[in-house]
């Protein structure tokens, strides 16, 4: 799903994108002349590589995110994630994919390794 930034209204609209077993959904609205905010949530079963044994497993995920899309470089004055789209097109698929990738890049253990780790801490 792609929308031209200048066509996005100040009143919030919703979006919903499905990627395999993960749903990325939320609201987006114009927050300024050259900026749009997206408040979304990633929900579902995500395929993740275990950081210890390398097995791929599915983990139930439910994570919120808030990003700001700008069509020209801006100073970042707060902790919002800012994504630049110089061509003026907001690519929701790419944004959802990058949010999913950032969850996947965090430290994850499969249920088996997770149990081992708790056991080692007790020792
Ligand atoms: Zn593992």
Boltz pocket constraint, residues with backbone or C-beta under 6 A from the ligand:
constraints:
  - pocket:
      binder: B
      contacts: [[A, 50], [A, 51], [A, 52], [A, 53], [A, 54], [A, 55], [A, 109], [A, 110], [A, 111], [A, 112], [A, 113], [A, 114]]
      max_distance: 6.0
